[in-house]
Amino acid sequence: MNFPGCQVVARVKAVREYADGFRQVFGKEGITIDTFVKAIASFERTLLSGNAPFDRFIAGDSNVIGSAQKRGW
């Protein structure tokens, strides 16, 4: 996002639905850089890529990605 933490907090606080949601989840602490990071981390843990070529590569199929992708890895 390339924003300083204080700008992120200010932008999130400006959206009423987010402010309400943070209060519901984090109580009086509300929106802080720490609760923002916790919320993003919780969201990211729900993301599953499933059967992408890189997932198959990590599982042992070395033929599913190219040499440039392997160099990037």
PQR file with spaces between the fields and no chain letter, atoms N, CA, C, O and H, PARSE charges and radii, in Angstrom:
ATOM       1  N    MET     1       0.823   -1.188    0.000 -0.4000 1.5000
ATOM       2  CA   MET     1       0.000    0.000    0.000 -0.0000 2.0000
ATOM       3  C    MET     1       0.863    1.246    0.000  0.5500 1.7000
ATOM       4  O    MET     1       0.431    2.292   -0.484 -0.5500 1.4000
ATOM       5  N    ASN     2       2.046    1.160    0.521 -0.4000 1.5000
ATOM       6  CA   ASN     2       2.998    2.259    0.492 -0.0000 2.0000
ATOM       7  C    ASN     2       2.497    3.528    1.187  0.5500 1.7000
ATOM       8  O    ASN     2       2.778    4.637    0.731 -0.5500 1.4000
ATOM       9  H    ASN     2       2.397    0.311    0.914  0.4000 1.0000
ATOM      10  N    PHE     3       1.768    3.371    2.270 -0.4000 1.5000
ATOM      11  CA   PHE     3       1.331    4.493    3.100 -0.0000 2.0000
ATOM      12  C    PHE     3       1.977    4.347    4.467  0.5500 1.7000
ATOM      13  O    PHE     3       2.139    3.227    4.952 -0.5500 1.4000
ATOM      14  H    PHE     3       1.539    2.470    2.640  0.4000 1.0000
ATOM      15  N    PRO     4       2.354    5.461    5.104 -0.5600 1.5000
ATOM      16  CA   PRO     4       2.763    5.362    6.501  0.2800 2.0000
ATOM      17  C    PRO     4       1.591    4.850    7.341  0.5500 1.7000
ATOM      18  O    PRO     4       0.432    5.076    6.995 -0.5500 1.4000
ATOM      19  N    GLY     5       1.891    4.170    8.431 -0.4000 1.5000
ATOM      20  CA   GLY     5       0.867    3.584    9.285 -0.0000 2.0000
ATOM      21  C    GLY     5      -0.209    4.557    9.714  0.5500 1.7000
ATOM      22  O    GLY     5      -1.386    4.198    9.760 -0.5500 1.4000
ATOM      23  H    GLY     5       2.834    3.986    8.712  0.4000 1.0000
ATOM      24  N    CYS     6       0.177    5.790   10.030 -0.4000 1.5000
ATOM      25  CA   CYS     6      -0.819    6.762   10.496 -0.0000 2.0000
ATOM      26  C    CYS     6      -1.804    7.114    9.386  0.5500 1.7000
ATOM      27  O    CYS     6      -2.973    7.377    9.669 -0.5500 1.4000
ATOM      28  H    CYS     6       1.133    6.081    9.993  0.4000 1.0000
ATOM      29  N    GLN     7      -1.357    7.126    8.126 -0.4000 1.5000
ATOM      30  CA   GLN     7      -2.268    7.412    7.014 -0.0000 2.0000
ATOM      31  C    GLN     7      -3.234    6.255    6.788  0.5500 1.7000
ATOM      32  O    GLN     7      -4.406    6.468    6.477 -0.5500 1.4000
ATOM      33  H    GLN     7      -0.407    6.912    7.897  0.4000 1.0000
ATOM      34  N    VAL     8      -2.738    5.034    6.945 -0.4000 1.5000
ATOM      35  CA   VAL     8      -3.605    3.866    6.791 -0.0000 2.0000
ATOM      36  C    VAL     8      -4.712    3.914    7.836  0.5500 1.7000
ATOM      37  O    VAL     8      -5.889    3.750    7.514 -0.5500 1.4000
ATOM      38  H    VAL     8      -1.786    4.861    7.198  0.4000 1.0000
ATOM      39  N    VAL     9      -4.332    4.138    9.080 -0.4000 1.5000
ATOM      40  CA   VAL     9      -5.313    4.197   10.165 -0.0000 2.0000
ATOM      41  C    VAL     9      -6.325    5.305    9.895  0.5500 1.7000
ATOM      42  O    VAL     9      -7.524    5.096   10.082 -0.5500 1.4000
ATOM      43  H    VAL     9      -3.376    4.272    9.342  0.4000 1.0000
ATOM      44  N    ALA    10      -5.881    6.452    9.472 -0.4000 1.5000
ATOM      45  CA   ALA    10      -6.792    7.570    9.204 -0.0000 2.0000
ATOM      46  C    ALA    10      -7.765    7.235    8.081  0.5500 1.7000
ATOM      47  O    ALA    10      -8.951    7.550    8.174 -0.5500 1.4000
ATOM      48  H    ALA    10      -4.908    6.622    9.320  0.4000 1.0000
ATOM      49  N    ARG    11      -7.276    6.601    7.029 -0.4000 1.5000
ATOM      50  CA   ARG    11      -8.148    6.249    5.903 -0.0000 2.0000
ATOM      51  C    ARG    11      -9.182    5.202    6.302  0.5500 1.7000
ATOM      52  O    ARG    11     -10.344    5.292    5.908 -0.5500 1.4000
ATOM      53  H    ARG    11      -6.312    6.344    6.953  0.4000 1.0000
ATOM      54  N    VAL    12      -8.761    4.212    7.082 -0.4000 1.5000
ATOM      55  CA   VAL    12      -9.693    3.170    7.511 -0.0000 2.0000
ATOM      56  C    VAL    12     -10.722    3.760    8.471  0.5500 1.7000
ATOM      57  O    VAL    12     -11.906    3.434    8.387 -0.5500 1.4000
ATOM      58  H    VAL    12      -7.816    4.139    7.403  0.4000 1.0000
ATOM      59  N    LYS    13     -10.280    4.620    9.376 -0.4000 1.5000
ATOM      60  CA   LYS    13     -11.213    5.259   10.323 -0.0000 2.0000
ATOM      61  C    LYS    13     -12.260    6.108    9.602  0.5500 1.7000
ATOM      62  O    LYS    13     -13.361    6.299   10.119 -0.5500 1.4000
ATOM      63  H    LYS    13      -9.318    4.884    9.444  0.4000 1.0000
ATOM      64  N    ALA    14     -11.932    6.613    8.426 -0.4000 1.5000
ATOM      65  CA   ALA    14     -12.847    7.485    7.691 -0.0000 2.0000
ATOM      66  C    ALA    14     -14.027    6.729    7.088  0.5500 1.7000
ATOM      67  O    ALA    14     -15.000    7.345    6.654 -0.5500 1.4000
ATOM      68  H    ALA    14     -11.038    6.458    8.006  0.4000 1.0000
ATOM      69  N    VAL    15     -13.948    5.408    7.059 -0.4000 1.5000
ATOM      70  CA   VAL    15     -15.043    4.603    6.506 -0.0000 2.0000
ATOM      71  C    VAL    15     -15.859    4.066    7.677  0.5500 1.7000
ATOM      72  O    VAL    15     -15.392    3.223    8.443 -0.5500 1.4000
ATOM      73  H    VAL    15     -13.158    4.908    7.411  0.4000 1.0000
ATOM      74  N    ARG    16     -17.065    4.558    7.801 -0.4000 1.5000
ATOM      75  CA   ARG    16     -17.888    4.228    8.975 -0.0000 2.0000
ATOM      76  C    ARG    16     -18.051    2.722    9.168  0.5500 1.7000
ATOM      77  O    ARG    16     -17.956    2.225   10.290 -0.5500 1.4000
ATOM      78  H    ARG    16     -17.445    5.242    7.179  0.4000 1.0000
ATOM      79  N    GLU    17     -18.296    1.996    8.079 -0.4000 1.5000
ATOM      80  CA   GLU    17     -18.495    0.545    8.185 -0.0000 2.0000
ATOM      81  C    GLU    17     -17.256   -0.132    8.768  0.5500 1.7000
ATOM      82  O    GLU    17     -17.374   -1.059    9.568 -0.5500 1.4000
ATOM      83  H    GLU    17     -18.373    2.399    7.168  0.4000 1.0000
ATOM      84  N    TYR    18     -16.079    0.324    8.372 -0.4000 1.5000
ATOM      85  CA   TYR    18     -14.845   -0.248    8.924 -0.0000 2.0000
ATOM      86  C    TYR    18     -14.710    0.097   10.403  0.5500 1.7000
ATOM      87  O    TYR    18     -14.368   -0.760   11.217 -0.5500 1.4000
ATOM      88  H    TYR    18     -15.984    1.078    7.721  0.4000 1.0000
ATOM      89  N    ALA    19     -14.977    1.343   10.742 -0.4000 1.5000
ATOM      90  CA   ALA    19     -14.880    1.762   12.146 -0.0000 2.0000
ATOM      91  C    ALA    19     -15.817    0.930   13.005  0.5500 1.7000
ATOM      92  O    ALA    19     -15.439    0.472   14.083 -0.5500 1.4000
ATOM      93  H    ALA    19     -15.255    2.040   10.081  0.4000 1.0000
ATOM      94  N    ASP    20     -17.060    0.732   12.518 -0.4000 1.5000
ATOM      95  CA   ASP    20     -18.022   -0.086   13.264 -0.0000 2.0000
ATOM      96  C    ASP    20     -17.535   -1.525   13.390  0.5500 1.7000
ATOM      97  O    ASP    20     -17.622   -2.121   14.464 -0.5500 1.4000
ATOM      98  H    ASP    20     -17.368    1.104   11.642  0.4000 1.0000
ATOM      99  N    GLY    21     -17.031   -2.073   12.312 -0.4000 1.5000
ATOM     100  CA   GLY    21     -16.551   -3.455   12.327 -0.0000 2.0000
ATOM     101  C    GLY    21     -15.355   -3.647   13.253  0.5500 1.7000
ATOM     102  O    GLY    21     -15.283   -4.640   13.976 -0.5500 1.4000
ATOM     103  H    GLY    21     -16.960   -1.589   11.440  0.4000 1.0000
ATOM     104  N    PHE    22     -14.428   -2.713   13.235 -0.4000 1.5000
ATOM     105  CA   PHE    22     -13.263   -2.811   14.118 -0.0000 2.0000
ATOM     106  C    PHE    22     -13.688   -2.724   15.575  0.5500 1.7000
ATOM     107  O    PHE    22     -13.156   -3.437   16.427 -0.5500 1.4000
ATOM     108  H    PHE    22     -14.486   -1.906   12.647  0.4000 1.0000
ATOM     109  N    ARG    23     -14.657   -1.843   15.864 -0.4000 1.5000
ATOM     110  CA   ARG    23     -15.151   -1.741   17.239 -0.0000 2.0000
ATOM     111  C    ARG    23     -15.807   -3.046   17.677  0.5500 1.7000
ATOM     112  O    ARG    23     -15.651   -3.486   18.816 -0.5500 1.4000
ATOM     113  H    ARG    23     -15.089   -1.264   15.172  0.4000 1.0000
ATOM     114  N    GLN    24     -16.537   -3.650   16.758 -0.4000 1.5000
ATOM     115  CA   GLN    24     -17.213   -4.906   17.070 -0.0000 2.0000
ATOM     116  C    GLN    24     -16.199   -6.012   17.352  0.5500 1.7000
ATOM     117  O    GLN    24     -16.400   -6.825   18.254 -0.5500 1.4000
ATOM     118  H    GLN    24     -16.664   -3.292   15.832  0.4000 1.0000
ATOM     119  N    VAL    25     -15.123   -6.045   16.591 -0.4000 1.5000
ATOM     120  CA   VAL    25     -14.131   -7.115   16.743 -0.0000 2.0000
ATOM     121  C    VAL    25     -13.118   -6.800   17.838  0.5500 1.7000
ATOM     122  O    VAL    25     -12.787   -7.674   18.639 -0.5500 1.4000
ATOM     123  H    VAL    25     -14.959   -5.384   15.858  0.4000 1.0000
ATOM     124  N    PHE    26     -12.627   -5.573   17.886 -0.4000 1.5000
ATOM     125  CA   PHE    26     -11.525   -5.233   18.787 -0.0000 2.0000
ATOM     126  C    PHE    26     -11.944   -4.415   19.998  0.5500 1.7000
ATOM     127  O    PHE    26     -11.097   -4.046   20.811 -0.5500 1.4000
ATOM     128  H    PHE    26     -12.896   -4.863   17.236  0.4000 1.0000
ATOM     129  N    GLY    27     -13.218   -4.128   20.132 -0.4000 1.5000
ATOM     130  CA   GLY    27     -13.697   -3.390   21.295 -0.0000 2.0000
ATOM     131  C    GLY    27     -13.200   -1.962   21.330  0.5500 1.7000
ATOM     132  O    GLY    27     -13.088   -1.305   20.296 -0.5500 1.4000
ATOM     133  H    GLY    27     -13.906   -4.428   19.471  0.4000 1.0000
ATOM     134  N    LYS    28     -12.904   -1.489   22.524 -0.4000 1.5000
ATOM     135  CA   LYS    28     -12.491   -0.091   22.711 -0.0000 2.0000
ATOM     136  C    LYS    28     -11.201    0.249   21.980  0.5500 1.7000
ATOM     137  O    LYS    28     -10.953    1.412   21.662 -0.5500 1.4000
ATOM     138  H    LYS    28     -12.995   -2.024   23.364  0.4000 1.0000
ATOM     139  N    GLU    29     -10.371   -0.770   21.710 -0.4000 1.5000
ATOM     140  CA   GLU    29      -9.104   -0.507   21.009 -0.0000 2.0000
ATOM     141  C    GLU    29      -9.377    0.063   19.618  0.5500 1.7000
ATOM     142  O    GLU    29      -8.619    0.906   19.138 -0.5500 1.4000
ATOM     143  H    GLU    29     -10.572   -1.715   21.969  0.4000 1.0000
ATOM     144  N    GLY    30     -10.447   -0.387   18.970 -0.4000 1.5000
ATOM     145  CA   GLY    30     -10.836    0.160   17.668 -0.0000 2.0000
ATOM     146  C    GLY    30      -9.766   -0.008   16.612  0.5500 1.7000
ATOM     147  O    GLY    30      -9.106   -1.045   16.533 -0.5500 1.4000
ATOM     148  H    GLY    30     -11.063   -1.071   19.360  0.4000 1.0000
ATOM     149  N    ILE    31      -9.601    1.019   15.804 -0.4000 1.5000
ATOM     150  CA   ILE    31      -8.645    0.961   14.694 -0.0000 2.0000
ATOM     151  C    ILE    31      -7.325    1.569   15.129  0.5500 1.7000
ATOM     152  O    ILE    31      -7.229    2.765   15.404 -0.5500 1.4000
ATOM     153  H    ILE    31     -10.137    1.861   15.867  0.4000 1.0000
ATOM     154  N    THR    32      -6.325    0.729   15.182 -0.4000 1.5000
ATOM     155  CA   THR    32      -4.942    1.137   15.410 -0.0000 2.0000
ATOM     156  C    THR    32      -4.106    0.420   14.370  0.5500 1.7000
ATOM     157  O    THR    32      -4.613   -0.459   13.673 -0.5500 1.4000
ATOM     158  H    THR    32      -6.403   -0.243   14.958  0.4000 1.0000
ATOM     159  N    ILE    33      -2.870    0.766   14.254 -0.4000 1.5000
ATOM     160  CA   ILE    33      -2.017    0.058   13.304 -0.0000 2.0000
ATOM     161  C    ILE    33      -1.921   -1.425   13.686  0.5500 1.7000
ATOM     162  O    ILE    33      -1.855   -2.288   12.811 -0.5500 1.4000
ATOM     163  H    ILE    33      -2.458    1.480   14.820  0.4000 1.0000
ATOM     164  N    ASP    34      -1.913   -1.716   14.981 -0.4000 1.5000
ATOM     165  CA   ASP    34      -1.838   -3.111   15.423 -0.0000 2.0000
ATOM     166  C    ASP    34      -3.097   -3.892   15.065  0.5500 1.7000
ATOM     167  O    ASP    34      -3.005   -5.024   14.589 -0.5500 1.4000
ATOM     168  H    ASP    34      -1.967   -1.015   15.692  0.4000 1.0000
ATOM     169  N    THR    35      -4.279   -3.299   15.288 -0.4000 1.5000
ATOM     170  CA   THR    35      -5.509   -4.015   14.954 -0.0000 2.0000
ATOM     171  C    THR    35      -5.678   -4.109   13.441  0.5500 1.7000
ATOM     172  O    THR    35      -6.235   -5.086   12.943 -0.5500 1.4000
ATOM     173  H    THR    35      -4.353   -2.380   15.674  0.4000 1.0000
ATOM     174  N    PHE    36      -5.205   -3.109   12.710 -0.4000 1.5000
ATOM     175  CA   PHE    36      -5.257   -3.170   11.254 -0.0000 2.0000
ATOM     176  C    PHE    36      -4.419   -4.339   10.739  0.5500 1.7000
ATOM     177  O    PHE    36      -4.865   -5.098    9.878 -0.5500 1.4000
ATOM     178  H    PHE    36      -4.752   -2.315   13.115  0.4000 1.0000
ATOM     179  N    VAL    37      -3.214   -4.479   11.263 -0.4000 1.5000
ATOM     180  CA   VAL    37      -2.333   -5.578   10.853 -0.0000 2.0000
ATOM     181  C    VAL    37      -2.968   -6.922   11.214  0.5500 1.7000
ATOM     182  O    VAL    37      -2.918   -7.863   10.422 -0.5500 1.4000
ATOM     183  H    VAL    37      -2.851   -3.863   11.962  0.4000 1.0000
ATOM     184  N    LYS    38      -3.560   -7.016   12.396 -0.4000 1.5000
ATOM     185  CA   LYS    38      -4.237   -8.262   12.792 -0.0000 2.0000
ATOM     186  C    LYS    38      -5.388   -8.589   11.849  0.5500 1.7000
ATOM     187  O    LYS    38      -5.582   -9.749   11.482 -0.5500 1.4000
ATOM     188  H    LYS    38      -3.600   -6.252   13.040  0.4000 1.0000
ATOM     189  N    ALA    39      -6.148   -7.579   11.458 -0.4000 1.5000
ATOM     190  CA   ALA    39      -7.281   -7.797   10.553 -0.0000 2.0000
ATOM     191  C    ALA    39      -6.803   -8.270    9.181  0.5500 1.7000
ATOM     192  O    ALA    39      -7.376   -9.199    8.612 -0.5500 1.4000
ATOM     193  H    ALA    39      -5.991   -6.638   11.756  0.4000 1.0000
ATOM     194  N    ILE    40      -5.769   -7.645    8.655 -0.4000 1.5000
ATOM     195  CA   ILE    40      -5.227   -8.059    7.355 -0.0000 2.0000
ATOM     196  C    ILE    40      -4.685   -9.481    7.443  0.5500 1.7000
ATOM     197  O    ILE    40      -4.928  -10.292    6.548 -0.5500 1.4000
ATOM     198  H    ILE    40      -5.304   -6.890    9.118  0.4000 1.0000
ATOM     199  N    ALA    41      -3.955   -9.793    8.512 -0.4000 1.5000
ATOM     200  CA   ALA    41      -3.403  -11.141    8.680 -0.0000 2.0000
ATOM     201  C    ALA    41      -4.515  -12.179    8.767  0.5500 1.7000
ATOM     202  O    ALA    41      -4.399  -13.262    8.193 -0.5500 1.4000
ATOM     203  H    ALA    41      -3.758   -9.135    9.239  0.4000 1.0000
ATOM     204  N    SER    42      -5.576  -11.862    9.473 -0.4000 1.5000
ATOM     205  CA   SER    42      -6.713  -12.784    9.575 -0.0000 2.0000
ATOM     206  C    SER    42      -7.344  -13.011    8.215  0.5500 1.7000
ATOM     207  O    SER    42      -7.690  -14.141    7.870 -0.5500 1.4000
ATOM     208  H    SER    42      -5.670  -10.982    9.940  0.4000 1.0000
ATOM     209  N    PHE    43      -7.496  -11.954    7.443 -0.4000 1.5000
ATOM     210  CA   PHE    43      -8.051  -12.079    6.100 -0.0000 2.0000
ATOM     211  C    PHE    43      -7.141  -12.940    5.221  0.5500 1.7000
ATOM     212  O    PHE    43      -7.620  -13.830    4.518 -0.5500 1.4000
ATOM     213  H    PHE    43      -7.215  -11.036    7.723  0.4000 1.0000
ATOM     214  N    GLU    44      -5.841  -12.681    5.257 -0.4000 1.5000
ATOM     215  CA   GLU    44      -4.915  -13.419    4.394 -0.0000 2.0000
ATOM     216  C    GLU    44      -4.903  -14.910    4.718  0.5500 1.7000
ATOM     217  O    GLU    44      -4.679  -15.732    3.829 -0.5500 1.4000
ATOM     218  H    GLU    44      -5.452  -11.958    5.828  0.4000 1.0000
ATOM     219  N    ARG    45      -5.139  -15.265    5.969 -0.4000 1.5000
ATOM     220  CA   ARG    45      -5.190  -16.684    6.331 -0.0000 2.0000
ATOM     221  C    ARG    45      -6.383  -17.395    5.703  0.5500 1.7000
ATOM     222  O    ARG    45      -6.401  -18.625    5.637 -0.5500 1.4000
ATOM     223  H    ARG    45      -5.321  -14.598    6.691  0.4000 1.0000
ATOM     224  N    THR    46      -7.376  -16.646    5.243 -0.4000 1.5000
ATOM     225  CA   THR    46      -8.543  -17.270    4.616 -0.0000 2.0000
ATOM     226  C    THR    46      -8.332  -17.519    3.128  0.5500 1.7000
ATOM     227  O    THR    46      -9.124  -18.229    2.509 -0.5500 1.4000
ATOM     228  H    THR    46      -7.362  -15.648    5.296  0.4000 1.0000
ATOM     229  N    LEU    47      -7.288  -16.955    2.546 -0.4000 1.5000
ATOM     230  CA   LEU    47      -7.066  -17.084    1.107 -0.0000 2.0000
ATOM     231  C    LEU    47      -6.396  -18.417    0.794  0.5500 1.7000
ATOM     232  O    LEU    47      -5.371  -18.766    1.380 -0.5500 1.4000
ATOM     233  H    LEU    47      -6.644  -16.379    3.050  0.4000 1.0000
ATOM     234  N    LEU    48      -6.975  -19.137   -0.117 -0.4000 1.5000
ATOM     235  CA   LEU    48      -6.426  -20.411   -0.562 -0.0000 2.0000
ATOM     236  C    LEU    48      -6.297  -20.370   -2.072  0.5500 1.7000
ATOM     237  O    LEU    48      -7.244  -20.015   -2.775 -0.5500 1.4000
ATOM     238  H    LEU    48      -7.808  -18.854   -0.593  0.4000 1.0000
ATOM     239  N    SER    49      -5.120  -20.735   -2.571 -0.4000 1.5000
ATOM     240  CA   SER    49      -4.951  -20.714   -4.020 -0.0000 2.0000
ATOM     241  C    SER    49      -5.300  -22.057   -4.636  0.5500 1.7000
ATOM     242  O    SER    49      -5.642  -22.119   -5.817 -0.5500 1.4000
ATOM     243  H    SER    49      -4.351  -21.023   -2.000  0.4000 1.0000
ATOM     244  N    GLY    50      -5.224  -23.127   -3.869 -0.4000 1.5000
ATOM     245  CA   GLY    50      -5.667  -24.427   -4.356 -0.0000 2.0000
ATOM     246  C    GLY    50      -4.713  -25.127   -5.278  0.5500 1.7000
ATOM     247  O    GLY    50      -3.702  -25.678   -4.841 -0.5500 1.4000
ATOM     248  H    GLY    50      -4.946  -23.077   -2.909  0.4000 1.0000
ATOM     249  N    ASN    51      -5.029  -25.110   -6.555 -0.4000 1.5000
ATOM     250  CA   ASN    51      -4.318  -25.948   -7.498 -0.0000 2.0000
ATOM     251  C    ASN    51      -3.580  -25.129   -8.557  0.5500 1.7000
ATOM     252  O    ASN    51      -3.535  -25.522   -9.722 -0.5500 1.4000
ATOM     253  H    ASN    51      -5.850  -24.663   -6.910  0.4000 1.0000
ATOM     254  N    ALA    52      -3.013  -24.017   -8.167 -0.4000 1.5000
ATOM     255  CA   ALA    52      -2.243  -23.196   -9.094 -0.0000 2.0000
ATOM     256  C    ALA    52      -0.950  -23.933   -9.472  0.5500 1.7000
ATOM     257  O    ALA    52      -0.494  -24.797   -8.725 -0.5500 1.4000
ATOM     258  H    ALA    52      -3.049  -23.698   -7.220  0.4000 1.0000
ATOM     259  N    PRO    53      -0.363  -23.599  -10.618 -0.5600 1.5000
ATOM     260  CA   PRO    53       0.886  -24.256  -10.996  0.2800 2.0000
ATOM     261  C    PRO    53       1.959  -24.196   -9.900  0.5500 1.7000
ATOM     262  O    PRO    53       2.678  -25.170   -9.678 -0.5500 1.4000
ATOM     263  N    PHE    54       2.062  -23.061   -9.226 -0.4000 1.5000
ATOM     264  CA   PHE    54       3.084  -22.970   -8.180 -0.0000 2.0000
ATOM     265  C    PHE    54       2.775  -23.924   -7.024  0.5500 1.7000
ATOM     266  O    PHE    54       3.692  -24.498   -6.437 -0.5500 1.4000
ATOM     267  H    PHE    54       1.478  -22.269   -9.406  0.4000 1.0000
ATOM     268  N    ASP    55       1.509  -24.095   -6.697 -0.4000 1.5000
ATOM     269  CA   ASP    55       1.132  -25.057   -5.660 -0.0000 2.0000
ATOM     270  C    ASP    55       1.571  -26.469   -6.064  0.5500 1.7000
ATOM     271  O    ASP    55       2.094  -27.228   -5.249 -0.5500 1.4000
ATOM     272  H    ASP    55       0.764  -23.629   -7.174  0.4000 1.0000
ATOM     273  N    ARG    56       1.349  -26.799   -7.324 -0.4000 1.5000
ATOM     274  CA   ARG    56       1.753  -28.130   -7.801 -0.0000 2.0000
ATOM     275  C    ARG    56       3.273  -28.267   -7.818  0.5500 1.7000
ATOM     276  O    ARG    56       3.801  -29.345   -7.543 -0.5500 1.4000
ATOM     277  H    ARG    56       0.923  -26.183   -7.986  0.4000 1.0000
ATOM     278  N    PHE    57       3.984  -27.176   -8.142 -0.4000 1.5000
ATOM     279  CA   PHE    57       5.453  -27.182   -8.106 -0.0000 2.0000
ATOM     280  C    PHE    57       5.942  -27.449   -6.686  0.5500 1.7000
ATOM     281  O    PHE    57       6.819  -28.289   -6.482 -0.5500 1.4000
ATOM     282  H    PHE    57       3.555  -26.301   -8.366  0.4000 1.0000
ATOM     283  N    ILE    58       5.390  -26.749   -5.716 -0.4000 1.5000
ATOM     284  CA   ILE    58       5.774  -26.941   -4.313 -0.0000 2.0000
ATOM     285  C    ILE    58       5.472  -28.364   -3.865  0.5500 1.7000
ATOM     286  O    ILE    58       6.181  -28.922   -3.028 -0.5500 1.4000
ATOM     287  H    ILE    58       4.678  -26.066   -5.882  0.4000 1.0000
ATOM     288  N    ALA    59       4.405  -28.955   -4.432 -0.4000 1.5000
ATOM     289  CA   ALA    59       4.036  -30.325   -4.076 -0.0000 2.0000
ATOM     290  C    ALA    59       4.933  -31.360   -4.755  0.5500 1.7000
ATOM     291  O    ALA    59       4.825  -32.553   -4.470 -0.5500 1.4000
ATOM     292  H    ALA    59       3.829  -28.502   -5.112  0.4000 1.0000
ATOM     293  N    GLY    60       5.827  -30.909   -5.659 -0.4000 1.5000
ATOM     294  CA   GLY    60       6.788  -31.837   -6.241 -0.0000 2.0000
ATOM     295  C    GLY    60       6.774  -31.996   -7.739  0.5500 1.7000
ATOM     296  O    GLY    60       7.614  -32.715   -8.280 -0.5500 1.4000
ATOM     297  H    GLY    60       5.914  -29.940   -5.891  0.4000 1.0000
ATOM     298  N    ASP    61       5.841  -31.347   -8.442 -0.4000 1.5000
ATOM     299  CA   ASP    61       5.795  -31.464   -9.898 -0.0000 2.0000
ATOM     300  C    ASP    61       6.650  -30.363  -10.507  0.5500 1.7000
ATOM     301  O    ASP    61       6.180  -29.239  -10.687 -0.5500 1.4000
ATOM     302  H    ASP    61       5.158  -30.762   -8.003  0.4000 1.0000
ATOM     303  N    SER    62       7.884  -30.670  -10.820 -0.4000 1.5000
ATOM     304  CA   SER    62       8.838  -29.655  -11.286 -0.0000 2.0000
ATOM     305  C    SER    62       8.592  -29.224  -12.724  0.5500 1.7000
ATOM     306  O    SER    62       9.243  -28.292  -13.195 -0.5500 1.4000
ATOM     307  H    SER    62       8.266  -31.583  -10.673  0.4000 1.0000
ATOM     308  N    ASN    63       7.685  -29.862  -13.431 -0.4000 1.5000
ATOM     309  CA   ASN    63       7.442  -29.536  -14.840 -0.0000 2.0000
ATOM     310  C    ASN    63       6.327  -28.516  -15.052  0.5500 1.7000
ATOM     311  O    ASN    63       6.076  -28.127  -16.193 -0.5500 1.4000
ATOM     312  H    ASN    63       7.156  -30.620  -13.049  0.4000 1.0000
ATOM     313  N    VAL    64       5.657  -28.073  -14.005 -0.4000 1.5000
ATOM     314  CA   VAL    64       4.490  -27.199  -14.185 -0.0000 2.0000
ATOM     315  C    VAL    64       4.830  -25.724  -14.289  0.5500 1.7000
ATOM     316  O    VAL    64       3.972  -24.927  -14.669 -0.5500 1.4000
ATOM     317  H    VAL    64       5.861  -28.388  -13.078  0.4000 1.0000
ATOM     318  N    ILE    65       6.058  -25.336  -13.961 -0.4000 1.5000
ATOM     319  CA   ILE    65       6.473  -23.943  -14.117 -0.0000 2.0000
ATOM     320  C    ILE    65       7.753  -23.906  -14.948  0.5500 1.7000
ATOM     321  O    ILE    65       8.496  -24.885  -15.018 -0.5500 1.4000
ATOM     322  H    ILE    65       6.754  -25.983  -13.652  0.4000 1.0000
ATOM     323  N    GLY    66       7.989  -22.770  -15.568 -0.4000 1.5000
ATOM     324  CA   GLY    66       9.143  -22.623  -16.441 -0.0000 2.0000
ATOM     325  C    GLY    66      10.417  -22.264  -15.709  0.5500 1.7000
ATOM     326  O    GLY    66      10.425  -22.065  -14.494 -0.5500 1.4000
ATOM     327  H    GLY    66       7.385  -21.975  -15.512  0.4000 1.0000
ATOM     328  N    SER    67      11.497  -22.185  -16.473 -0.4000 1.5000
ATOM     329  CA   SER    67      12.811  -21.910  -15.874 -0.0000 2.0000
ATOM     330  C    SER    67      12.871  -20.507  -15.268  0.5500 1.7000
ATOM     331  O    SER    67      13.493  -20.317  -14.223 -0.5500 1.4000
ATOM     332  H    SER    67      11.491  -22.347  -17.459  0.4000 1.0000
ATOM     333  N    ALA    68      12.236  -19.523  -15.907 -0.4000 1.5000
ATOM     334  CA   ALA    68      12.233  -18.168  -15.344 -0.0000 2.0000
ATOM     335  C    ALA    68      11.496  -18.131  -14.010  0.5500 1.7000
ATOM     336  O    ALA    68      11.921  -17.454  -13.074 -0.5500 1.4000
ATOM     337  H    ALA    68      11.731  -19.677  -16.756  0.4000 1.0000
ATOM     338  N    GLN    69      10.389  -18.866  -13.933 -0.4000 1.5000
ATOM     339  CA   GLN    69       9.644  -18.936  -12.674 -0.0000 2.0000
ATOM     340  C    GLN    69      10.470  -19.633  -11.597  0.5500 1.7000
ATOM     341  O    GLN    69      10.445  -19.237  -10.432 -0.5500 1.4000
ATOM     342  H    GLN    69      10.044  -19.416  -14.694  0.4000 1.0000
ATOM     343  N    LYS    70      11.194  -20.663  -11.990 -0.4000 1.5000
ATOM     344  CA   LYS    70      12.055  -21.360  -11.012 -0.0000 2.0000
ATOM     345  C    LYS    70      13.158  -20.450  -10.525  0.5500 1.7000
ATOM     346  O    LYS    70      13.499  -20.467   -9.342 -0.5500 1.4000
ATOM     347  H    LYS    70      11.214  -20.985  -12.936  0.4000 1.0000
ATOM     348  N    ARG    71      13.731  -19.643  -11.431 -0.4000 1.5000
ATOM     349  CA   ARG    71      14.761  -18.681  -11.002 -0.0000 2.0000
ATOM     350  C    ARG    71      14.158  -17.667  -10.035  0.5500 1.7000
ATOM     351  O    ARG    71      14.800  -17.277   -9.059 -0.5500 1.4000
ATOM     352  H    ARG    71      13.454  -19.629  -12.392  0.4000 1.0000
ATOM     353  N    GLY    72      12.940  -17.244  -10.301 -0.4000 1.5000
ATOM     354  CA   GLY    72      12.264  -16.293   -9.410 -0.0000 2.0000
ATOM     355  C    GLY    72      12.003  -16.883   -8.033  0.5500 1.7000
ATOM     356  O    GLY    72      12.061  -16.185   -7.021 -0.5500 1.4000
ATOM     357  H    GLY    72      12.419  -17.561  -11.093  0.4000 1.0000
ATOM     358  N    TRP    73      11.715  -18.173   -8.013 -0.4000 1.5000
ATOM     359  CA   TRP    73      11.482  -18.856   -6.746 -0.0000 2.0000
ATOM     360  C    TRP    73      12.766  -18.910   -5.968  0.5500 1.7000
ATOM     361  O    TRP    73      12.795  -19.447   -4.861 -0.5500 1.4000
ATOM     362  H    TRP    73      11.668  -18.740   -8.835  0.4000 1.0000
